[in-house]
Amino acid sequence: MPIIGLSFNKIDAKKEKASVMQELKVNSTPVISGVKEVEVPNLTKKALSIEFEFLTRYDPGFASITIGGSLMYLTDKNKPIVDEFTKNKRLPEKTSLEVLNYLFRHCLLKASILADDLQLPPPMPMPKITPKSK
């Protein structure tokens, strides 16, 4: 996997209402906000710094968790990726799949911890243990 690092620079979690009497809808969305080529100490080639924001919303307007940061992506094709993002505000499909899957894994884990601190349901389904049928 060409992802060599992840750094959070923003974590914001807030609950707007004390209680809710209707069903909550939980939706998590990653957004890539920037891509740039950077030099990394101890590496012989440049990497990509991919800026992101990962928003988890508890609707209707009950709570939200926002995680922002950047990840370092190592590839031999920096220029085409930067050009695609600059032109169309999206990553090439292969890169996008790797980056978004990585973000979902790491950010949902962090959001689950924050949700527990705010006494919110986890933003992803948790495994349930059921008795064996006889």
N, C-alpha and C positions, 0 to 999 in steps of 0.2 A: 504494500500500500504506500503510495507516495506522500501521505500526510505525515509530516515529521514533527508537528507541534501544534498545540492549541493554547490560546491565552484568552482569558476573560478580562474585559476592562469595564464591564457594566453588569450589575445584577440588581434588579429592582423587583420586589414582590410586594403587592398590596392587596388588601381585601377591602372592598368599598362598602359592603353591607355586613351587618353582624349576623344575619341569618337570611335564609332564602326559603320560600314556601313552594317553589316550583322546581322542576328538574333542571339541573345544570347541564349545559353543553360545553364540553371541554375541547378546545381546538388548539393545536400547536402548529406554528408556521415559521419555517426558517426563511430569511430574506438575505440574499447576498447584496451588499451595498457597495463593494469596491474590490478591485483586483489590481495589484501592482507588483512589479518585479523588484525584489530586494536582494541585497547581498547578505549572506549568513556566514558569520565567522566559522572557520574550520571546514567549510565546504568549498569545493573547487568550482562549483557553478552556482548561478543565481537561483533563487526559489521564488515562488509566488506567495504574496501575502493576500489572503482572501478575507475581507472584512464581512462580518455577518451580524445579524440580530435575530434572535430566536424568541418569538412571542407565544406564550401560552395564555389563552383567554378562557375565563369561566363565565359564560354568558347565561342569562342576560345581565351584563354589567356587574357581576358579583365580585370578580377578582381578576388579577392579571400577574403574570410573571414574565419579565423581560431579561434576557441574557444577551449581552453583546460582547464581541471580541473579534479575534482574528485567528486564522489557522495558517500554518505554513505548508505549502504544497510543492513537492519536488517533482519536476518533469523535465524532459528534454525539449518540450514544445511550449515554452513560455509565451513567445510572441503571438502564435495563433490564439491562445487562450485569452490573453490580454486584449487582442484586437476584437475577438468575438464579443467579449464583455463590453468593451468601449462602444462598439457599433450597435449591439442588440440588447445590452443589459442582461445577458444570460451567459452561462458557461456552456461549453460543448457537452453533449450528452454524457460521454464517459466520465468526464471530470465532474459534472453535476451529480451523477449518481454516487460517485465516491464521496464527494464533499457532503452532500445532503444526508446520506446514510450515516456518516461519521458524526455530523451535527445532531441528528436525531438520537443516536446512541448516547452521546455525551451530555447533551443539553437536557434531554428528558430525564436522565439520571439526576442531574443537578436540580432541575425543576421539581422532581419528586421529593427531594429532601426539603426544598423550600416550601412546597405545598404542605408537607407534614408539619413544618414549623408553624404555618398559618392555619392549621387544622382544616385543610382543604382536601378533597379527594385527590388521589394521584392522577397525573395527567395521562397515564397510560394504564391499560388493564393489568391488574396484578394476577399472578397465578392463584388458583383456588384449589385447595385439597378437598377431595370428596371421598367418602367411604367407598370401599370396594363393594360392588354389587355381588350378592350371594346367589 
